Amino acid sequence: MDMTQKQQDFYQKLRKQIRNYLEKHHFQYSDILMMAPDFFHLLVKLTLDQRIPPSKKVKFFAAIAYFLSPLDFFPEAILGPIGYMDDVAIAACILHDFINKNDIDLVHEHWAGEGDVLAAIQNVITVANEFLGEGLFNRIKRK
């Protein structure tokens, strides 16, 4: 199985896992949780894009590793899909930073999610300030 197929499988699996969870549990931030597979997919696509210099991909690698790590602020193994809230917040920060310093067309080109990617990132950042608390979120943004 090639890398693209593995990415697609993880993307679909994550999307299905979150959607199933949200159907069973009514969660105030379900729209944010549905960003997890979309942001993960976008990070991977940007990491693989040869037009982006390796030096600008370091944060993408870190965010991908954070998604995959069982150790984080809100561990998915304990909290289920709600544990992706911090992963989504970190991804949004990294993507926001990339957009502000680079070509936004690459982000639009690789976006597989629904709606406008810029609105999605801004919405996550706004909600992250509320959900994680501004102090914690500001520490995450500085990393």
Chimera marker file (.cmm) of the C-alpha trace (Angstrom):
<marker_set name="trace">
<marker id="1" x="0.000" y="0.000" z="0.000" r="1" g="1" b="0" radius="0.5"/>
<marker id="2" x="1.475" y="3.342" z="-0.997" r="1" g="1" b="0" radius="0.5"/>
<marker id="3" x="1.607" y="6.439" z="1.228" r="1" g="1" b="0" radius="0.5"/>
<marker id="4" x="-1.328" y="8.124" z="-0.501" r="1" g="1" b="0" radius="0.5"/>
<marker id="5" x="-3.543" y="5.112" z="0.176" r="1" g="1" b="0" radius="0.5"/>
<marker id="6" x="-2.437" y="4.993" z="3.826" r="1" g="1" b="0" radius="0.5"/>
<marker id="7" x="-3.225" y="8.695" z="4.199" r="1" g="1" b="0" radius="0.5"/>
<marker id="8" x="-6.644" y="8.227" z="2.650" r="1" g="1" b="0" radius="0.5"/>
<marker id="9" x="-7.345" y="5.231" z="4.881" r="1" g="1" b="0" radius="0.5"/>
<marker id="10" x="-6.379" y="7.151" z="8.029" r="1" g="1" b="0" radius="0.5"/>
<marker id="11" x="-8.384" y="10.173" z="6.872" r="1" g="1" b="0" radius="0.5"/>
<marker id="12" x="-11.517" y="8.104" z="6.258" r="1" g="1" b="0" radius="0.5"/>
<marker id="13" x="-11.069" y="6.070" z="9.454" r="1" g="1" b="0" radius="0.5"/>
<marker id="14" x="-10.649" y="9.183" z="11.598" r="1" g="1" b="0" radius="0.5"/>
<marker id="15" x="-13.621" y="10.908" z="9.958" r="1" g="1" b="0" radius="0.5"/>
<marker id="16" x="-15.818" y="7.835" z="10.509" r="1" g="1" b="0" radius="0.5"/>
<marker id="17" x="-14.687" y="7.428" z="14.135" r="1" g="1" b="0" radius="0.5"/>
<marker id="18" x="-15.491" y="11.030" z="14.968" r="1" g="1" b="0" radius="0.5"/>
<marker id="19" x="-18.818" y="11.039" z="13.113" r="1" g="1" b="0" radius="0.5"/>
<marker id="20" x="-19.935" y="7.822" z="14.890" r="1" g="1" b="0" radius="0.5"/>
<marker id="21" x="-18.996" y="9.281" z="18.261" r="1" g="1" b="0" radius="0.5"/>
<marker id="22" x="-20.849" y="12.510" z="17.572" r="1" g="1" b="0" radius="0.5"/>
<marker id="23" x="-23.975" y="10.638" z="16.501" r="1" g="1" b="0" radius="0.5"/>
<marker id="24" x="-24.041" y="8.914" z="19.894" r="1" g="1" b="0" radius="0.5"/>
<marker id="25" x="-23.032" y="11.925" z="22.006" r="1" g="1" b="0" radius="0.5"/>
<marker id="26" x="-24.211" y="15.457" z="21.516" r="1" g="1" b="0" radius="0.5"/>
<marker id="27" x="-21.163" y="17.664" z="21.876" r="1" g="1" b="0" radius="0.5"/>
<marker id="28" x="-21.226" y="21.443" z="21.651" r="1" g="1" b="0" radius="0.5"/>
<marker id="29" x="-18.093" y="21.584" z="19.495" r="1" g="1" b="0" radius="0.5"/>
<marker id="30" x="-18.899" y="18.775" z="17.056" r="1" g="1" b="0" radius="0.5"/>
<marker id="31" x="-18.148" y="21.002" z="14.052" r="1" g="1" b="0" radius="0.5"/>
<marker id="32" x="-14.641" y="21.573" z="15.437" r="1" g="1" b="0" radius="0.5"/>
<marker id="33" x="-14.056" y="17.860" z="16.006" r="1" g="1" b="0" radius="0.5"/>
<marker id="34" x="-14.990" y="17.186" z="12.390" r="1" g="1" b="0" radius="0.5"/>
<marker id="35" x="-12.038" y="19.392" z="11.429" r="1" g="1" b="0" radius="0.5"/>
<marker id="36" x="-9.598" y="16.803" z="12.847" r="1" g="1" b="0" radius="0.5"/>
<marker id="37" x="-9.436" y="14.583" z="9.749" r="1" g="1" b="0" radius="0.5"/>
<marker id="38" x="-9.567" y="17.595" z="7.432" r="1" g="1" b="0" radius="0.5"/>
<marker id="39" x="-6.689" y="19.376" z="9.152" r="1" g="1" b="0" radius="0.5"/>
<marker id="40" x="-4.677" y="16.164" z="9.439" r="1" g="1" b="0" radius="0.5"/>
<marker id="41" x="-5.147" y="15.518" z="5.727" r="1" g="1" b="0" radius="0.5"/>
<marker id="42" x="-4.150" y="19.097" z="4.894" r="1" g="1" b="0" radius="0.5"/>
<marker id="43" x="-1.011" y="18.883" z="7.025" r="1" g="1" b="0" radius="0.5"/>
<marker id="44" x="0.050" y="15.658" z="5.319" r="1" g="1" b="0" radius="0.5"/>
<marker id="45" x="-0.606" y="17.054" z="1.848" r="1" g="1" b="0" radius="0.5"/>
<marker id="46" x="1.378" y="20.208" z="2.605" r="1" g="1" b="0" radius="0.5"/>
<marker id="47" x="4.212" y="18.105" z="4.039" r="1" g="1" b="0" radius="0.5"/>
<marker id="48" x="4.384" y="16.077" z="0.833" r="1" g="1" b="0" radius="0.5"/>
<marker id="49" x="4.178" y="19.102" z="-1.477" r="1" g="1" b="0" radius="0.5"/>
<marker id="50" x="7.551" y="19.522" z="-3.192" r="1" g="1" b="0" radius="0.5"/>
<marker id="51" x="6.926" y="23.244" z="-3.722" r="1" g="1" b="0" radius="0.5"/>
<marker id="52" x="7.243" y="23.900" z="0.006" r="1" g="1" b="0" radius="0.5"/>
<marker id="53" x="10.819" y="23.999" z="1.310" r="1" g="1" b="0" radius="0.5"/>
<marker id="54" x="11.688" y="21.422" z="3.999" r="1" g="1" b="0" radius="0.5"/>
<marker id="55" x="12.452" y="24.189" z="6.501" r="1" g="1" b="0" radius="0.5"/>
<marker id="56" x="8.804" y="25.285" z="6.366" r="1" g="1" b="0" radius="0.5"/>
<marker id="57" x="7.541" y="21.728" z="6.882" r="1" g="1" b="0" radius="0.5"/>
<marker id="58" x="8.993" y="21.219" z="10.359" r="1" g="1" b="0" radius="0.5"/>
<marker id="59" x="5.854" y="22.456" z="12.105" r="1" g="1" b="0" radius="0.5"/>
<marker id="60" x="3.686" y="20.276" z="9.851" r="1" g="1" b="0" radius="0.5"/>
<marker id="61" x="5.685" y="17.229" z="10.945" r="1" g="1" b="0" radius="0.5"/>
<marker id="62" x="5.299" y="18.259" z="14.587" r="1" g="1" b="0" radius="0.5"/>
<marker id="63" x="1.520" y="18.662" z="14.243" r="1" g="1" b="0" radius="0.5"/>
<marker id="64" x="1.196" y="15.301" z="12.481" r="1" g="1" b="0" radius="0.5"/>
<marker id="65" x="3.247" y="13.665" z="15.229" r="1" g="1" b="0" radius="0.5"/>
<marker id="66" x="1.019" y="15.302" z="17.844" r="1" g="1" b="0" radius="0.5"/>
<marker id="67" x="-2.084" y="13.913" z="16.127" r="1" g="1" b="0" radius="0.5"/>
<marker id="68" x="-0.566" y="10.432" z="16.206" r="1" g="1" b="0" radius="0.5"/>
<marker id="69" x="0.913" y="10.616" z="19.699" r="1" g="1" b="0" radius="0.5"/>
<marker id="70" x="-1.020" y="8.955" z="22.520" r="1" g="1" b="0" radius="0.5"/>
<marker id="71" x="0.439" y="11.533" z="24.918" r="1" g="1" b="0" radius="0.5"/>
<marker id="72" x="-1.022" y="15.005" z="24.674" r="1" g="1" b="0" radius="0.5"/>
<marker id="73" x="-3.132" y="17.515" z="26.632" r="1" g="1" b="0" radius="0.5"/>
<marker id="74" x="-6.383" y="15.636" z="25.955" r="1" g="1" b="0" radius="0.5"/>
<marker id="75" x="-5.511" y="11.988" z="25.192" r="1" g="1" b="0" radius="0.5"/>
<marker id="76" x="-7.855" y="10.332" z="22.724" r="1" g="1" b="0" radius="0.5"/>
<marker id="77" x="-7.325" y="6.934" z="24.391" r="1" g="1" b="0" radius="0.5"/>
<marker id="78" x="-9.017" y="8.271" z="27.531" r="1" g="1" b="0" radius="0.5"/>
<marker id="79" x="-11.431" y="10.879" z="26.198" r="1" g="1" b="0" radius="0.5"/>
<marker id="80" x="-12.335" y="9.403" z="22.824" r="1" g="1" b="0" radius="0.5"/>
<marker id="81" x="-12.743" y="11.813" z="19.908" r="1" g="1" b="0" radius="0.5"/>
<marker id="82" x="-13.093" y="14.787" z="22.270" r="1" g="1" b="0" radius="0.5"/>
<marker id="83" x="-9.365" y="14.285" z="22.784" r="1" g="1" b="0" radius="0.5"/>
<marker id="84" x="-8.818" y="15.644" z="19.276" r="1" g="1" b="0" radius="0.5"/>
<marker id="85" x="-9.771" y="19.156" z="20.393" r="1" g="1" b="0" radius="0.5"/>
<marker id="86" x="-6.183" y="20.047" z="21.277" r="1" g="1" b="0" radius="0.5"/>
<marker id="87" x="-4.854" y="18.376" z="18.112" r="1" g="1" b="0" radius="0.5"/>
<marker id="88" x="-7.230" y="20.471" z="16.000" r="1" g="1" b="0" radius="0.5"/>
<marker id="89" x="-6.255" y="23.645" z="17.877" r="1" g="1" b="0" radius="0.5"/>
<marker id="90" x="-2.550" y="23.027" z="17.321" r="1" g="1" b="0" radius="0.5"/>
<marker id="91" x="-3.123" y="22.251" z="13.653" r="1" g="1" b="0" radius="0.5"/>
<marker id="92" x="-5.139" y="25.469" z="13.252" r="1" g="1" b="0" radius="0.5"/>
<marker id="93" x="-2.317" y="27.514" z="14.819" r="1" g="1" b="0" radius="0.5"/>
<marker id="94" x="0.287" y="25.982" z="12.549" r="1" g="1" b="0" radius="0.5"/>
<marker id="95" x="-1.869" y="26.403" z="9.460" r="1" g="1" b="0" radius="0.5"/>
<marker id="96" x="-2.697" y="29.992" z="10.437" r="1" g="1" b="0" radius="0.5"/>
<marker id="97" x="0.996" y="30.755" z="10.822" r="1" g="1" b="0" radius="0.5"/>
<marker id="98" x="1.787" y="29.131" z="7.466" r="1" g="1" b="0" radius="0.5"/>
<marker id="99" x="-0.971" y="31.057" z="5.690" r="1" g="1" b="0" radius="0.5"/>
<marker id="100" x="0.241" y="34.364" z="7.092" r="1" g="1" b="0" radius="0.5"/>
<marker id="101" x="3.782" y="33.763" z="5.839" r="1" g="1" b="0" radius="0.5"/>
<marker id="102" x="3.286" y="31.778" z="2.623" r="1" g="1" b="0" radius="0.5"/>
<marker id="103" x="1.196" y="31.165" z="-0.466" r="1" g="1" b="0" radius="0.5"/>
<marker id="104" x="-2.412" y="30.594" z="0.508" r="1" g="1" b="0" radius="0.5"/>
<marker id="105" x="-3.138" y="28.954" z="-2.851" r="1" g="1" b="0" radius="0.5"/>
<marker id="106" x="-1.296" y="25.823" z="-1.709" r="1" g="1" b="0" radius="0.5"/>
<marker id="107" x="-3.601" y="25.547" z="1.289" r="1" g="1" b="0" radius="0.5"/>
<marker id="108" x="-6.679" y="25.949" z="-0.895" r="1" g="1" b="0" radius="0.5"/>
<marker id="109" x="-5.309" y="23.424" z="-3.382" r="1" g="1" b="0" radius="0.5"/>
<marker id="110" x="-4.898" y="20.705" z="-0.752" r="1" g="1" b="0" radius="0.5"/>
<marker id="111" x="-8.032" y="21.402" z="1.314" r="1" g="1" b="0" radius="0.5"/>
<marker id="112" x="-10.355" y="18.376" z="1.263" r="1" g="1" b="0" radius="0.5"/>
<marker id="113" x="-12.733" y="19.622" z="3.939" r="1" g="1" b="0" radius="0.5"/>
<marker id="114" x="-16.091" y="21.243" z="3.578" r="1" g="1" b="0" radius="0.5"/>
<marker id="115" x="-16.425" y="24.995" z="3.322" r="1" g="1" b="0" radius="0.5"/>
<marker id="116" x="-13.724" y="27.628" z="3.318" r="1" g="1" b="0" radius="0.5"/>
<marker id="117" x="-10.429" y="26.592" z="4.884" r="1" g="1" b="0" radius="0.5"/>
<marker id="118" x="-9.691" y="30.106" z="6.167" r="1" g="1" b="0" radius="0.5"/>
<marker id="119" x="-13.050" y="30.310" z="7.926" r="1" g="1" b="0" radius="0.5"/>
<marker id="120" x="-12.478" y="26.834" z="9.388" r="1" g="1" b="0" radius="0.5"/>
<marker id="121" x="-9.066" y="27.802" z="10.778" r="1" g="1" b="0" radius="0.5"/>
<marker id="122" x="-10.379" y="31.060" z="12.255" r="1" g="1" b="0" radius="0.5"/>
<marker id="123" x="-13.376" y="29.284" z="13.794" r="1" g="1" b="0" radius="0.5"/>
<marker id="124" x="-11.123" y="26.713" z="15.442" r="1" g="1" b="0" radius="0.5"/>
<marker id="125" x="-8.824" y="29.383" z="16.825" r="1" g="1" b="0" radius="0.5"/>
<marker id="126" x="-11.797" y="31.280" z="18.275" r="1" g="1" b="0" radius="0.5"/>
<marker id="127" x="-13.307" y="28.159" z="19.849" r="1" g="1" b="0" radius="0.5"/>
<marker id="128" x="-9.905" y="26.984" z="21.116" r="1" g="1" b="0" radius="0.5"/>
<marker id="129" x="-9.592" y="30.194" z="23.103" r="1" g="1" b="0" radius="0.5"/>
<marker id="130" x="-12.928" y="29.350" z="24.742" r="1" g="1" b="0" radius="0.5"/>
<marker id="131" x="-12.477" y="25.576" z="25.110" r="1" g="1" b="0" radius="0.5"/>
<marker id="132" x="-8.831" y="25.420" z="26.134" r="1" g="1" b="0" radius="0.5"/>
<marker id="133" x="-8.744" y="28.742" z="27.916" r="1" g="1" b="0" radius="0.5"/>
<marker id="134" x="-6.830" y="31.684" z="26.551" r="1" g="1" b="0" radius="0.5"/>
<marker id="135" x="-3.760" y="31.121" z="28.764" r="1" g="1" b="0" radius="0.5"/>
<marker id="136" x="-3.279" y="27.503" z="27.672" r="1" g="1" b="0" radius="0.5"/>
<marker id="137" x="-4.069" y="28.309" z="24.075" r="1" g="1" b="0" radius="0.5"/>
<marker id="138" x="-1.538" y="31.163" z="24.025" r="1" g="1" b="0" radius="0.5"/>
<marker id="139" x="1.139" y="28.745" z="25.295" r="1" g="1" b="0" radius="0.5"/>
<marker id="140" x="0.240" y="26.303" z="22.512" r="1" g="1" b="0" radius="0.5"/>
<marker id="141" x="0.435" y="29.070" z="19.896" r="1" g="1" b="0" radius="0.5"/>
<marker id="142" x="3.953" y="30.041" z="21.005" r="1" g="1" b="0" radius="0.5"/>
<marker id="143" x="5.325" y="26.543" z="20.420" r="1" g="1" b="0" radius="0.5"/>
<link id1="1" id2="2" r="1" g="1" b="0" radius="0.2"/>
<link id1="2" id2="3" r="1" g="1" b="0" radius="0.2"/>
<link id1="3" id2="4" r="1" g="1" b="0" radius="0.2"/>
<link id1="4" id2="5" r="1" g="1" b="0" radius="0.2"/>
<link id1="5" id2="6" r="1" g="1" b="0" radius="0.2"/>
<link id1="6" id2="7" r="1" g="1" b="0" radius="0.2"/>
<link id1="7" id2="8" r="1" g="1" b="0" radius="0.2"/>
<link id1="8" id2="9" r="1" g="1" b="0" radius="0.2"/>
<link id1="9" id2="10" r="1" g="1" b="0" radius="0.2"/>
<link id1="10" id2="11" r="1" g="1" b="0" radius="0.2"/>
<link id1="11" id2="12" r="1" g="1" b="0" radius="0.2"/>
<link id1="12" id2="13" r="1" g="1" b="0" radius="0.2"/>
<link id1="13" id2="14" r="1" g="1" b="0" radius="0.2"/>
<link id1="14" id2="15" r="1" g="1" b="0" radius="0.2"/>
<link id1="15" id2="16" r="1" g="1" b="0" radius="0.2"/>
<link id1="16" id2="17" r="1" g="1" b="0" radius="0.2"/>
<link id1="17" id2="18" r="1" g="1" b="0" radius="0.2"/>
<link id1="18" id2="19" r="1" g="1" b="0" radius="0.2"/>
<link id1="19" id2="20" r="1" g="1" b="0" radius="0.2"/>
<link id1="20" id2="21" r="1" g="1" b="0" radius="0.2"/>
<link id1="21" id2="22" r="1" g="1" b="0" radius="0.2"/>
<link id1="22" id2="23" r="1" g="1" b="0" radius="0.2"/>
<link id1="23" id2="24" r="1" g="1" b="0" radius="0.2"/>
<link id1="24" id2="25" r="1" g="1" b="0" radius="0.2"/>
<link id1="25" id2="26" r="1" g="1" b="0" radius="0.2"/>
<link id1="26" id2="27" r="1" g="1" b="0" radius="0.2"/>
<link id1="27" id2="28" r="1" g="1" b="0" radius="0.2"/>
<link id1="28" id2="29" r="1" g="1" b="0" radius="0.2"/>
<link id1="29" id2="30" r="1" g="1" b="0" radius="0.2"/>
<link id1="30" id2="31" r="1" g="1" b="0" radius="0.2"/>
<link id1="31" id2="32" r="1" g="1" b="0" radius="0.2"/>
<link id1="32" id2="33" r="1" g="1" b="0" radius="0.2"/>
<link id1="33" id2="34" r="1" g="1" b="0" radius="0.2"/>
<link id1="34" id2="35" r="1" g="1" b="0" radius="0.2"/>
<link id1="35" id2="36" r="1" g="1" b="0" radius="0.2"/>
<link id1="36" id2="37" r="1" g="1" b="0" radius="0.2"/>
<link id1="37" id2="38" r="1" g="1" b="0" radius="0.2"/>
<link id1="38" id2="39" r="1" g="1" b="0" radius="0.2"/>
<link id1="39" id2="40" r="1" g="1" b="0" radius="0.2"/>
<link id1="40" id2="41" r="1" g="1" b="0" radius="0.2"/>
<link id1="41" id2="42" r="1" g="1" b="0" radius="0.2"/>
<link id1="42" id2="43" r="1" g="1" b="0" radius="0.2"/>
<link id1="43" id2="44" r="1" g="1" b="0" radius="0.2"/>
<link id1="44" id2="45" r="1" g="1" b="0" radius="0.2"/>
<link id1="45" id2="46" r="1" g="1" b="0" radius="0.2"/>
<link id1="46" id2="47" r="1" g="1" b="0" radius="0.2"/>
<link id1="47" id2="48" r="1" g="1" b="0" radius="0.2"/>
<link id1="48" id2="49" r="1" g="1" b="0" radius="0.2"/>
<link id1="49" id2="50" r="1" g="1" b="0" radius="0.2"/>
<link id1="50" id2="51" r="1" g="1" b="0" radius="0.2"/>
<link id1="51" id2="52" r="1" g="1" b="0" radius="0.2"/>
<link id1="52" id2="53" r="1" g="1" b="0" radius="0.2"/>
<link id1="53" id2="54" r="1" g="1" b="0" radius="0.2"/>
<link id1="54" id2="55" r="1" g="1" b="0" radius="0.2"/>
<link id1="55" id2="56" r="1" g="1" b="0" radius="0.2"/>
<link id1="56" id2="57" r="1" g="1" b="0" radius="0.2"/>
<link id1="57" id2="58" r="1" g="1" b="0" radius="0.2"/>
<link id1="58" id2="59" r="1" g="1" b="0" radius="0.2"/>
<link id1="59" id2="60" r="1" g="1" b="0" radius="0.2"/>
<link id1="60" id2="61" r="1" g="1" b="0" radius="0.2"/>
<link id1="61" id2="62" r="1" g="1" b="0" radius="0.2"/>
<link id1="62" id2="63" r="1" g="1" b="0" radius="0.2"/>
<link id1="63" id2="64" r="1" g="1" b="0" radius="0.2"/>
<link id1="64" id2="65" r="1" g="1" b="0" radius="0.2"/>
<link id1="65" id2="66" r="1" g="1" b="0" radius="0.2"/>
<link id1="66" id2="67" r="1" g="1" b="0" radius="0.2"/>
<link id1="67" id2="68" r="1" g="1" b="0" radius="0.2"/>
<link id1="68" id2="69" r="1" g="1" b="0" radius="0.2"/>
<link id1="69" id2="70" r="1" g="1" b="0" radius="0.2"/>
<link id1="70" id2="71" r="1" g="1" b="0" radius="0.2"/>
<link id1="71" id2="72" r="1" g="1" b="0" radius="0.2"/>
<link id1="72" id2="73" r="1" g="1" b="0" radius="0.2"/>
<link id1="73" id2="74" r="1" g="1" b="0" radius="0.2"/>
<link id1="74" id2="75" r="1" g="1" b="0" radius="0.2"/>
<link id1="75" id2="76" r="1" g="1" b="0" radius="0.2"/>
<link id1="76" id2="77" r="1" g="1" b="0" radius="0.2"/>
<link id1="77" id2="78" r="1" g="1" b="0" radius="0.2"/>
<link id1="78" id2="79" r="1" g="1" b="0" radius="0.2"/>
<link id1="79" id2="80" r="1" g="1" b="0" radius="0.2"/>
<link id1="80" id2="81" r="1" g="1" b="0" radius="0.2"/>
<link id1="81" id2="82" r="1" g="1" b="0" radius="0.2"/>
<link id1="82" id2="83" r="1" g="1" b="0" radius="0.2"/>
<link id1="83" id2="84" r="1" g="1" b="0" radius="0.2"/>
<link id1="84" id2="85" r="1" g="1" b="0" radius="0.2"/>
<link id1="85" id2="86" r="1" g="1" b="0" radius="0.2"/>
<link id1="86" id2="87" r="1" g="1" b="0" radius="0.2"/>
<link id1="87" id2="88" r="1" g="1" b="0" radius="0.2"/>
<link id1="88" id2="89" r="1" g="1" b="0" radius="0.2"/>
<link id1="89" id2="90" r="1" g="1" b="0" radius="0.2"/>
<link id1="90" id2="91" r="1" g="1" b="0" radius="0.2"/>
<link id1="91" id2="92" r="1" g="1" b="0" radius="0.2"/>
<link id1="92" id2="93" r="1" g="1" b="0" radius="0.2"/>
<link id1="93" id2="94" r="1" g="1" b="0" radius="0.2"/>
<link id1="94" id2="95" r="1" g="1" b="0" radius="0.2"/>
<link id1="95" id2="96" r="1" g="1" b="0" radius="0.2"/>
<link id1="96" id2="97" r="1" g="1" b="0" radius="0.2"/>
<link id1="97" id2="98" r="1" g="1" b="0" radius="0.2"/>
<link id1="98" id2="99" r="1" g="1" b="0" radius="0.2"/>
<link id1="99" id2="100" r="1" g="1" b="0" radius="0.2"/>
<link id1="100" id2="101" r="1" g="1" b="0" radius="0.2"/>
<link id1="101" id2="102" r="1" g="1" b="0" radius="0.2"/>
<link id1="102" id2="103" r="1" g="1" b="0" radius="0.2"/>
<link id1="103" id2="104" r="1" g="1" b="0" radius="0.2"/>
<link id1="104" id2="105" r="1" g="1" b="0" radius="0.2"/>
<link id1="105" id2="106" r="1" g="1" b="0" radius="0.2"/>
<link id1="106" id2="107" r="1" g="1" b="0" radius="0.2"/>
<link id1="107" id2="108" r="1" g="1" b="0" radius="0.2"/>
<link id1="108" id2="109" r="1" g="1" b="0" radius="0.2"/>
<link id1="109" id2="110" r="1" g="1" b="0" radius="0.2"/>
<link id1="110" id2="111" r="1" g="1" b="0" radius="0.2"/>
<link id1="111" id2="112" r="1" g="1" b="0" radius="0.2"/>
<link id1="112" id2="113" r="1" g="1" b="0" radius="0.2"/>
<link id1="113" id2="114" r="1" g="1" b="0" radius="0.2"/>
<link id1="114" id2="115" r="1" g="1" b="0" radius="0.2"/>
<link id1="115" id2="116" r="1" g="1" b="0" radius="0.2"/>
<link id1="116" id2="117" r="1" g="1" b="0" radius="0.2"/>
<link id1="117" id2="118" r="1" g="1" b="0" radius="0.2"/>
<link id1="118" id2="119" r="1" g="1" b="0" radius="0.2"/>
<link id1="119" id2="120" r="1" g="1" b="0" radius="0.2"/>
<link id1="120" id2="121" r="1" g="1" b="0" radius="0.2"/>
<link id1="121" id2="122" r="1" g="1" b="0" radius="0.2"/>
<link id1="122" id2="123" r="1" g="1" b="0" radius="0.2"/>
<link id1="123" id2="124" r="1" g="1" b="0" radius="0.2"/>
<link id1="124" id2="125" r="1" g="1" b="0" radius="0.2"/>
<link id1="125" id2="126" r="1" g="1" b="0" radius="0.2"/>
<link id1="126" id2="127" r="1" g="1" b="0" radius="0.2"/>
<link id1="127" id2="128" r="1" g="1" b="0" radius="0.2"/>
<link id1="128" id2="129" r="1" g="1" b="0" radius="0.2"/>
<link id1="129" id2="130" r="1" g="1" b="0" radius="0.2"/>
<link id1="130" id2="131" r="1" g="1" b="0" radius="0.2"/>
<link id1="131" id2="132" r="1" g="1" b="0" radius="0.2"/>
<link id1="132" id2="133" r="1" g="1" b="0" radius="0.2"/>
<link id1="133" id2="134" r="1" g="1" b="0" radius="0.2"/>
<link id1="134" id2="135" r="1" g="1" b="0" radius="0.2"/>
<link id1="135" id2="136" r="1" g="1" b="0" radius="0.2"/>
<link id1="136" id2="137" r="1" g="1" b="0" radius="0.2"/>
<link id1="137" id2="138" r="1" g="1" b="0" radius="0.2"/>
<link id1="138" id2="139" r="1" g="1" b="0" radius="0.2"/>
<link id1="139" id2="140" r="1" g="1" b="0" radius="0.2"/>
<link id1="140" id2="141" r="1" g="1" b="0" radius="0.2"/>
<link id1="141" id2="142" r="1" g="1" b="0" radius="0.2"/>
<link id1="142" id2="143" r="1" g="1" b="0" radius="0.2"/>
</marker_set>
